Amino acid sequence: MNNVVDIITRLQMTAENGSKADRRLAAMVLADLDFASKASISEIAARIDVSEPTVTRFCRGLGCEGVRDFKFWLAQAIAVGGQYLTAE
């Protein structure tokens, strides 16, 4: 990942300032992090009616090498953030 402080922060910035498709993708990911981290590229694309190459471009725009890299960083952010969300 290229100079990405935090994937969640990047998603929030993209949800506000990205292209129309990028804003929709970022909003979908932020609304359902679990789905986005586990779904295939085709499932992600179908959920908001964009093409698979659009999803790949979106991931690269976030600083990831591709969808697999994006899902890795997203899953890692969920795992780390989950520690702070539990009542323990």
Phi and psi in degrees as a GROMACS rama.xvg file:
@    title "Ramachandran Plot"
@    xaxis  label "Phi"
@    yaxis  label "Psi"
@TYPE xy
-91.4093  106.411  ASN-2
51.4129  39.337  ASN-3
-98.9734  117.691  VAL-4
-68.4715  -47.0501  VAL-5
-157.565  128.284  ASP-6
-62.3593  -35.2976  ILE-7
-66.4732  -41.669  ILE-8
-63.6468  -41.7976  THR-9
-60.975  -41.6248  ARG-10
-63.1093  -42.2229  LEU-11
-64.1415  -40.8844  GLN-12
-64.6568  -41.2131  MET-13
-67.4412  -36.3897  THR-14
-63.0997  -26.4446  ALA-15
-93.7726  -37.1049  GLU-16
-119.892  0.513999  ASN-17
-80.2422  179.713  GLY-18
-66.3756  171.667  SER-19
-56.5996  -48.1011  LYS-20
-66.0721  -40.6864  ALA-21
-65.008  -39.1461  ASP-22
-62.5415  -42.374  ARG-23
-65.2386  -43.7985  ARG-24
-63.4898  -46.4892  LEU-25
-61.7401  -42.487  ALA-26
-63.3088  -41.2319  ALA-27
-64.0993  -44.2563  MET-28
-63.1514  -47.1665  VAL-29
-64.2517  -31.6921  LEU-30
-75.0845  -27.4754  ALA-31
-144.708  74.07  ASP-32
-59.7679  -39.1347  LEU-33
-63.1029  -46.3369  ASP-34
-59.3636  -49.1278  PHE-35
-62.7639  -33.0515  ALA-36
-76.9659  -19.8789  SER-37
-112.05  -20.5127  LYS-38
-74.4691  155.017  ALA-39
-76.8897  164.879  SER-40
-59.2178  -37.953  ILE-41
-68.4311  -36.3737  SER-42
-67.4197  -40.3707  GLU-43
-63.5793  -47.03  ILE-44
-61.9656  -43.3185  ALA-45
-66.7916  -33.3481  ALA-46
-60.274  -35.7312  ARG-47
-120.179  15.9808  ILE-48
58.5975  55.0293  ASP-49
-126.453  169.905  VAL-50
-83.248  160.386  SER-51
-62.2164  -40.266  GLU-52
-61.7102  -30.2416  PRO-53
-64.9392  -39.3304  THR-54
-65.2274  -42.3492  VAL-55
-62.561  -45.4117  THR-56
-61.7563  -39.1983  ARG-57
-59.0519  -47.9523  PHE-58
-62.8282  -42.3949  CYS-59
-66.8421  -35.3023  ARG-60
-64.1666  -24.6035  GLY-61
-82.5793  -5.48391  LEU-62
100.868  7.01423  GLY-63
-91.7071  159.44  CYS-64
-73.7961  -24.5694  GLU-65
176.359  -165.904  GLY-66
-65.6269  -43.3677  VAL-67
-59.7376  -44.5579  ARG-68
-63.6272  -43.2378  ASP-69
-58.381  -47.7507  PHE-70
-64.4068  -35.0535  LYS-71
-61.7459  -51.1856  PHE-72
-65.9055  -35.2305  TRP-73
-67.22  -44.8116  LEU-74
-62.5413  -38.164  ALA-75
-64.9933  -41.6566  GLN-76
-64.8578  -37.7801  ALA-77
-65.3285  -43.3322  ILE-78
-63.3653  -43.9589  ALA-79
-70.5144  -45.5935  VAL-80
-65.5155  -31.4798  GLY-81
-60.848  -28.5796  GLY-82
-62.1842  -31.8617  GLN-83
-90.9199  -8.52899  TYR-84
-96.0009  -14.4986  LEU-85
-86.2954  153.818  THR-86
-74.3582  -12.8092  ALA-87
